[in-house]
């Protein structure tokens, strides 16, 4: 460990000494991530619903906290893939709007066409469950929190869509 630190310090000092004081060319841009959001023909909408899709606007909406039959609390999320292959890997994440701290563990699903419902506007994935607190479920710890729902969908054809919505957690009971 001590040798690695010493070598790192020596390399840094040498780079500064050799670099000089003149105008250095700007660093090259980072490589483009082939899996970056919005690549290919993929796009999607984030929303909620179990029988009918309700899309969220990017900057507002309410996501209802659901009390489970066994005492847990969760939210139900949904998405509509647009111009994507229906063999999709999807990750749902829920993070604090202000700090990006995780509110619920990210869930991942591998879906095929049988995992979607068809409605008048196309295909939709309904009723995926994100558990808010499985140890000590207390609805009052979540009500009123502004959170960012992100759906990260990747299809076999190379499309990648990741819609987000800023929503407020609500309890209608």
C-alpha positions as CSV (number, residue, x, y, z in Angstrom):
1,X,0.0,0.0,0.0
2,X,2.8,2.4,1.0
3,X,4.6,1.7,-2.4
4,X,1.5,2.3,-4.4
5,X,0.9,5.6,-2.7
6,X,4.6,6.7,-3.2
7,X,4.5,5.8,-6.9
8,X,1.2,7.7,-7.3
9,X,2.7,10.8,-5.7
10,X,5.9,10.6,-7.8
11,X,3.8,10.1,-11.0
12,X,1.7,13.1,-10.2
13,X,4.7,15.4,-9.4
14,X,6.4,14.3,-12.7
15,X,3.3,15.0,-14.7
16,X,3.1,18.5,-13.3
17,X,6.8,19.2,-13.8
18,X,6.7,17.9,-17.4
19,X,3.5,19.6,-18.3
20,X,4.9,23.2,-18.2
21,X,2.9,26.3,-17.8
22,X,1.7,26.9,-21.4
23,X,-1.8,26.5,-22.8
24,X,-2.5,22.8,-22.8
25,X,-4.9,21.4,-25.3
26,X,-8.2,20.5,-23.8
27,X,-8.7,16.9,-22.7
28,X,-10.4,14.7,-25.2
29,X,-14.1,14.2,-24.7
30,X,-15.1,11.1,-22.9
31,X,-16.1,8.2,-25.1
32,X,-19.8,8.0,-26.0
33,X,-21.5,5.3,-24.0
34,X,-23.2,3.0,-26.5
35,X,-25.8,2.2,-23.9
36,X,-26.5,5.8,-23.0
37,X,-30.1,6.8,-22.5
38,X,-32.0,7.6,-25.6
39,X,-29.8,5.7,-28.0
40,X,-31.4,3.9,-30.9
41,X,-35.1,4.2,-31.6
42,X,-36.0,3.5,-28.0
43,X,-38.3,5.7,-25.9
44,X,-40.7,5.1,-23.1
45,X,-43.1,6.7,-20.6
46,X,-43.0,6.2,-16.8
47,X,-46.3,5.9,-15.0
48,X,-48.4,3.9,-12.6
49,X,-51.5,1.7,-12.8
50,X,-52.6,-1.9,-12.5
51,X,-55.5,-2.0,-14.9
52,X,-54.9,1.2,-16.9
53,X,-51.7,3.1,-17.6
54,X,-51.4,6.6,-16.1
55,X,-48.3,8.3,-17.4
56,X,-46.5,10.9,-15.2
57,X,-45.5,14.3,-16.5
58,X,-41.7,14.7,-16.1
59,X,-42.1,17.3,-13.3
60,X,-45.1,16.2,-11.4
61,X,-47.6,13.7,-10.2
62,X,-48.5,11.6,-7.3
63,X,-47.5,8.0,-6.6
64,X,-49.9,6.3,-4.1
65,X,-48.5,4.2,-1.3
66,X,-50.2,0.9,-1.1
67,X,-50.6,-1.1,2.1
68,X,-49.9,-4.8,1.4
69,X,-52.0,-7.6,2.8
70,X,-49.1,-8.8,5.0
71,X,-48.3,-5.4,6.5
72,X,-45.7,-4.1,4.0
73,X,-45.9,-0.9,2.0
74,X,-45.1,-0.4,-1.6
75,X,-45.9,1.6,-4.8
76,X,-47.0,0.3,-8.1
77,X,-45.2,1.5,-11.2
78,X,-45.7,1.0,-14.9
79,X,-44.2,2.0,-18.2
80,X,-45.0,2.2,-21.8
81,X,-42.2,1.2,-24.3
82,X,-42.4,3.2,-27.5
83,X,-40.6,2.0,-30.6
84,X,-38.7,-0.7,-28.7
85,X,-38.4,-4.4,-29.0
86,X,-40.6,-6.1,-26.4
87,X,-37.8,-8.3,-25.1
88,X,-36.7,-5.8,-22.5
89,X,-34.6,-5.7,-19.3
90,X,-36.0,-3.0,-17.1
91,X,-34.8,-1.5,-13.8
92,X,-37.1,0.6,-11.6
93,X,-35.4,2.9,-9.1
94,X,-36.9,5.4,-6.6
95,X,-34.6,8.1,-5.3
96,X,-34.9,11.2,-3.1
97,X,-35.5,14.2,-5.4
98,X,-33.1,16.4,-3.4
99,X,-30.2,14.0,-2.6
100,X,-30.6,11.0,-5.0
101,X,-30.5,8.7,-1.9
102,X,-32.2,5.4,-2.6
103,X,-35.8,5.3,-1.2
104,X,-36.5,1.7,-2.3
105,X,-34.2,-1.0,-3.5
106,X,-33.9,-1.0,-7.3
107,X,-35.8,-3.9,-8.9
108,X,-34.9,-5.5,-12.2
109,X,-37.1,-7.5,-14.5
110,X,-36.5,-9.4,-17.7
111,X,-39.6,-9.2,-19.9
112,X,-40.8,-10.7,-23.1
113,X,-43.9,-9.9,-25.0
114,X,-46.1,-11.9,-22.7
115,X,-45.2,-9.5,-19.9
116,X,-47.0,-6.6,-21.5
117,X,-50.7,-5.7,-21.9
118,X,-52.0,-4.1,-25.1
119,X,-54.3,-1.1,-25.0
120,X,-55.5,1.5,-27.5
121,X,-52.1,3.3,-27.4
122,X,-49.8,0.3,-27.7
123,X,-48.1,-2.0,-25.3
124,X,-47.8,-1.3,-21.5
125,X,-46.3,-2.9,-18.5
126,X,-48.6,-2.5,-15.5
127,X,-48.4,-3.1,-11.8
128,X,-44.7,-3.6,-11.0
129,X,-44.2,-3.4,-7.3
130,X,-41.5,-1.4,-5.5
131,X,-41.3,-2.2,-1.8
132,X,-40.7,0.9,0.3
133,X,-39.9,-0.6,3.6
134,X,-39.9,-4.3,4.3
135,X,-38.4,-4.2,7.8
136,X,-40.5,-1.7,9.7
137,X,-43.2,-0.4,7.4
138,X,-44.4,3.0,8.5
139,X,-46.4,4.9,5.9
140,X,-45.8,8.2,7.7
141,X,-42.1,7.9,7.0
142,X,-42.8,8.2,3.3
143,X,-45.9,10.4,2.8
144,X,-45.2,13.8,1.2
145,X,-41.7,12.9,0.1
146,X,-40.7,14.1,-3.4
147,X,-39.0,11.2,-5.2
148,X,-37.6,10.6,-8.7
149,X,-39.0,7.5,-10.4
150,X,-36.7,6.2,-13.1
151,X,-37.4,3.4,-15.5
152,X,-34.2,2.1,-17.2
153,X,-35.3,-0.1,-20.2
154,X,-32.9,-1.9,-22.5
155,X,-34.1,-4.0,-25.4
156,X,-32.3,-6.7,-27.4
157,X,-32.3,-4.5,-30.5
158,X,-29.9,-2.0,-28.7
159,X,-32.6,0.6,-27.8
160,X,-32.2,2.2,-24.4
161,X,-34.8,4.4,-22.8
162,X,-34.9,5.8,-19.3
163,X,-37.9,8.1,-18.6
164,X,-38.0,9.8,-15.2
165,X,-40.7,11.5,-13.3
166,X,-40.6,13.7,-10.2
167,X,-43.5,12.5,-8.0
168,X,-44.8,12.9,-4.5
169,X,-45.6,9.9,-2.4
170,X,-49.2,10.1,-1.1
171,X,-51.5,8.0,1.2
172,X,-55.1,8.2,0.3
173,X,-56.3,6.2,3.3
